[in-house]
Amino acid sequence: MSGIDTAIYVRQPSRTAAYLDWLQMLTGAGLILFMWSHMVLVASVNLGPQVMNTIAYFFEATYMAQVGGPIIGATMLLHFILAARKIPYTSGEQGAIWRHAKMLHHTDTWLWLIQAFTAMVILVMGSIHIWTVLTNLPITAAKSAMRVQTGFWGVFYLILLPCVELHVGIGFYRILVKWGLIKRSGRKGLHRFENVLTGVFILIGLITIIRFWTLPV
C-alpha cells in the first residue's frame, strides 16, 4: 500500500483528541484522589463507630456530601464517556485486542484490559452505591453496617472493592507512565509500588467490610 493510500486509512491525531485525553487524565486523577480519601474515611469505623459518625456529620453539615456526591457521580460518568472512546465494544474488536494481548505478552496491555473490564463493573455498581447512600442520608456507621449485613450487599461490596482498587491503582500507574512523569527505566519499580498500594487498600477495605459485618445494629 502506498503512502498516499495509507494516509487515507490512518486517522490523524487532532488537537481535540489531545484535549479530551487531557480531560480524561484530570478527571481520572481527581477520582483516584477521591477514592483513596473515601477509603480512609470509611475505614475510620475501625477506630470506632463514633469516629466515622463524626466525620460523616462534618461532611453533611457543610453540605460537602450533598453537593460533592452528585459531582463525583457526574465526574465518574464523564470520565467513563471519555475513556469509552478507546474501549472495544464489538466482538471483532474484542477478539483482536485479546489476540494481540496474548501475542505481545506486554504487562501494560494486560493492565489496560483489566482497567477496561473493571470500568464496566464500576459504572454500574458504583452508580448503585452512590444512589443508595445519597438517598438515605445521613450517613452513619449503623446504617452502613445494616446495609452490609442485609441481603446481597455484603457480596456486592466484596465485588466492588477489588474492582475499584485495581482500576484506581492501574490508573495511577498509567497516568504517570503515559504523561511522561515516570521514564521507562522506572516502570518496574512503579509497578511494584502500585501493586503494594493496591494490595494495602484492598486489605483495608476487607477489614472495614468485616468490621461492618460484625458491628451490632
C-alpha positions as CSV (number, residue, x, y, z in Angstrom):
1,M,0.0,0.0,0.0
2,S,1.4,3.4,-1.0
3,G,2.0,6.3,1.4
4,I,-1.0,8.1,-0.1
5,D,-3.3,5.1,0.4
6,T,-2.1,4.7,4.0
7,A,-2.9,8.3,4.8
8,I,-6.5,7.7,3.8
9,Y,-7.0,4.9,6.3
10,V,-5.0,6.1,9.2
11,R,-6.8,8.6,11.4
12,Q,-4.5,11.6,12.0
13,P,-4.2,12.8,15.6
14,S,-6.1,16.0,16.3
15,R,-6.0,18.8,18.9
16,T,-9.5,17.8,20.0
17,A,-8.3,14.3,20.8
18,A,-5.4,15.7,22.8
19,Y,-7.8,18.0,24.8
20,L,-10.1,15.0,25.5
21,D,-7.1,12.9,26.6
22,W,-6.1,15.7,29.0
23,L,-9.6,16.0,30.4
24,Q,-9.7,12.2,30.8
25,M,-6.4,12.3,32.8
26,L,-7.7,15.2,35.0
27,T,-11.0,13.5,35.8
28,G,-9.2,10.2,36.4
29,A,-6.7,11.8,38.8
30,G,-9.5,13.5,40.7
31,L,-11.4,10.2,41.1
32,I,-8.2,8.5,42.2
33,L,-7.7,11.0,45.0
34,F,-11.3,10.8,45.9
35,M,-11.4,7.0,46.1
36,W,-8.3,6.8,48.3
37,S,-9.6,9.5,50.6
38,H,-13.0,7.8,50.7
39,M,-11.5,4.5,51.7
40,V,-9.5,6.1,54.5
41,L,-12.6,8.0,55.8
42,V,-14.9,4.9,55.7
43,A,-12.2,2.8,57.3
44,S,-12.4,5.2,60.3
45,V,-15.1,2.9,61.6
46,N,-12.3,0.6,62.6
47,L,-11.3,3.2,65.2
48,G,-14.9,3.2,66.4
49,P,-18.4,3.9,65.0
50,Q,-18.5,7.3,66.7
51,V,-15.3,8.4,64.8
52,M,-17.0,7.6,61.5
53,N,-20.2,9.3,62.5
54,T,-18.3,12.4,63.5
55,I,-16.6,12.6,60.1
56,A,-19.8,11.9,58.2
57,Y,-21.6,14.6,60.2
58,F,-18.9,17.1,59.3
59,F,-19.3,16.4,55.6
60,E,-23.1,16.6,55.8
61,A,-23.2,19.7,58.0
62,T,-21.0,21.5,55.5
63,Y,-23.1,20.1,52.5
64,M,-20.0,18.5,51.1
65,A,-21.8,15.2,50.9
66,Q,-25.0,16.5,49.4
67,V,-23.2,18.6,46.8
68,G,-20.0,16.5,46.4
69,G,-21.8,13.2,45.9
70,P,-23.6,14.3,42.7
71,I,-20.4,16.0,41.5
72,I,-18.4,12.7,42.0
73,G,-21.2,10.8,40.2
74,A,-21.1,13.2,37.2
75,T,-17.3,13.2,37.1
76,M,-17.4,9.4,37.1
77,L,-19.8,9.4,34.2
78,L,-17.8,12.0,32.2
79,H,-14.6,10.0,32.8
80,F,-16.2,6.8,31.5
81,I,-17.5,8.6,28.4
82,L,-14.0,10.0,27.7
83,A,-12.4,6.6,28.3
84,A,-15.1,4.8,26.3
85,R,-13.7,6.3,23.1
86,K,-10.9,3.7,23.2
87,I,-12.8,0.7,24.6
88,P,-13.5,-2.1,22.0
89,Y,-17.2,-2.9,22.0
90,T,-17.8,-5.2,19.0
91,S,-16.9,-8.9,19.2
92,G,-14.4,-8.4,16.4
93,E,-12.6,-5.6,18.1
94,Q,-12.6,-7.5,21.4
95,G,-11.2,-10.6,19.7
96,A,-8.5,-8.6,18.0
97,I,-7.2,-6.9,21.1
98,W,-7.4,-10.2,23.1
99,R,-5.2,-11.9,20.4
100,H,-2.8,-9.0,20.4
101,A,-2.5,-9.1,24.2
102,K,-1.7,-12.8,24.2
103,M,0.8,-12.4,21.3
104,L,2.6,-9.3,22.8
105,H,2.9,-10.6,26.4
106,H,3.0,-6.9,27.4
107,T,2.2,-6.1,31.0
108,D,0.8,-2.7,30.3
109,T,-1.5,-4.1,27.7
110,W,-3.0,-6.6,30.2
111,L,-3.3,-3.7,32.7
112,W,-5.3,-1.7,30.2
113,L,-7.6,-4.7,29.6
114,I,-8.2,-5.1,33.4
115,Q,-8.9,-1.4,33.6
116,A,-11.4,-1.6,30.8
117,F,-13.2,-4.5,32.4
118,T,-13.3,-3.0,35.9
119,A,-14.6,0.3,34.4
120,M,-17.8,-1.5,33.2
121,V,-18.3,-3.0,36.7
122,I,-17.7,0.3,38.5
123,L,-20.0,2.2,36.2
124,V,-23.0,0.0,37.2
125,M,-22.1,-0.9,40.8
126,G,-20.6,2.5,41.7
127,S,-23.7,4.3,40.4
128,I,-25.9,2.0,42.6
129,H,-23.7,2.6,45.6
130,I,-23.8,6.4,45.2
131,W,-27.5,6.5,44.7
132,T,-28.2,4.2,47.7
133,V,-26.0,6.3,50.0
134,L,-27.2,9.8,48.8
135,T,-30.9,8.8,49.0
136,N,-30.5,7.6,52.6
137,L,-28.8,10.4,54.4
138,P,-27.4,11.0,57.0
139,I,-24.5,8.5,56.7
140,T,-23.9,6.6,59.9
141,A,-21.9,3.6,60.9
142,A,-25.1,1.8,61.9
143,K,-26.7,2.3,58.5
144,S,-23.6,1.2,56.7
145,A,-23.4,-1.9,58.9
146,M,-27.0,-2.7,58.4
147,R,-26.6,-2.5,54.6
148,V,-23.6,-4.7,54.6
149,Q,-25.4,-7.3,56.8
150,T,-28.6,-7.3,54.6
151,G,-29.3,-9.3,51.6
152,F,-26.7,-9.3,48.8
153,W,-24.9,-6.1,49.9
154,G,-22.1,-7.9,51.5
155,V,-21.3,-9.7,48.3
156,F,-21.9,-6.5,46.4
157,Y,-19.1,-4.7,48.2
158,L,-16.8,-7.7,48.0
159,I,-17.0,-7.5,44.3
160,L,-16.9,-3.7,44.0
161,L,-13.9,-3.3,46.4
162,P,-11.2,-5.1,44.3
163,C,-12.6,-3.7,41.0
164,V,-12.3,-0.1,42.3
165,E,-8.9,-0.6,43.8
166,L,-7.5,-2.4,40.8
167,H,-8.9,0.3,38.5
168,V,-7.6,3.1,40.6
169,G,-4.2,1.6,41.1
170,I,-3.7,0.8,37.5
171,G,-5.0,4.3,36.6
172,F,-2.4,5.9,38.9
173,Y,0.3,3.9,37.2
174,R,-0.8,4.6,33.7
175,I,-1.2,8.3,34.2
176,L,2.4,8.6,35.4
177,V,3.7,6.5,32.5
178,K,1.5,8.0,29.7
179,W,2.3,11.6,30.6
180,G,6.0,11.0,31.0
181,L,6.2,11.5,34.7
182,I,7.9,8.1,35.0
183,K,10.5,7.1,32.4
184,R,10.9,3.6,31.0
185,S,13.6,2.7,33.5
186,G,11.3,3.4,36.4
187,R,8.3,1.4,35.3
188,K,9.1,-1.8,37.1
189,G,9.6,0.0,40.4
190,L,6.4,2.0,39.9
191,H,4.5,-1.2,39.0
192,R,5.7,-2.9,42.2
193,F,4.7,0.2,44.2
194,E,1.3,0.2,42.6
195,N,0.8,-3.5,43.4
196,V,1.7,-2.9,47.0
197,L,-0.5,0.2,47.3
198,T,-3.5,-1.6,45.7
199,G,-3.0,-4.6,48.0
200,V,-2.9,-2.3,51.0
201,F,-6.1,-0.5,50.1
202,I,-7.9,-3.9,49.3
203,L,-6.8,-5.2,52.7
204,I,-8.1,-2.0,54.4
205,G,-11.3,-2.4,52.6
206,L,-11.7,-6.0,53.6
207,I,-11.0,-5.2,57.2
208,T,-13.6,-2.5,57.0
209,I,-16.3,-4.7,55.5
210,I,-15.6,-7.3,58.2
211,R,-16.0,-4.6,60.8
212,F,-19.4,-3.6,59.4
213,W,-20.4,-7.3,59.3
214,T,-19.6,-7.7,63.0
215,L,-20.9,-4.3,64.1
216,P,-24.1,-4.5,66.3
217,V,-27.0,-2.8,64.6
